[in-house]
């Protein structure tokens, strides 16, 4: 490995996707959004009409699903088999279902295998919920990105408005609290700050300030 792995974890709505993408651009690394991979499975579960309680069938679906990323016109797209699901996985139903789907052991096992393969050569910024604790616990740089519930709810609401959808801040905040609880208390790979990781609280920080802080941390950890 000639370039390090930057593992970025944190709760829903902390800004990981935007920040990780920009950090990867600054470093010249590959950006991998693992949350999008779980959303892609959730999207396919919805398409197939599989009951959320049928863990065996969902795990089998995940094992047979080819999830990969492609850069199209300078933008990263995610595919489930041959279907570009970049926009579909951001819809509220897929968002709500992605957390319980991600708690299914068979799904996690399959996606962790894919994620390790994607990052095995280094030079990646990989973000999600368990990158520093499970996927790459020996990553050279580990970041835990967080923000208050109110801040995360406002960010999610703005994202929905940009997609032309209505946004109820109180409902979004409630859903975020429920997801935090579910993600942090699940049996397999619960959300938690990895040992040796650096906490970055993004409240009252611009995206550019957060990116600059993380790039600085990378330089301190691995040099250059």
Secondary structure by P-SEA (a helix, b strand, c coil): ccbbbbbbbbccccaaaaaaaaaaaaacbbbbcaaaaaaaaaaaaaaacccccaaaaaaaaaaaccccccccccbbbbbccccccccccccaaaaaaaaaaaacaaaaaaaaaaaaaaccccccccccccccccccccccbbbbbbbcaaaaaaaaaaaaaaacccccaaaaaaaaaaaaaaaaccccccccccccbbbbbcccccaaaaaaaaaaaaaaaccc
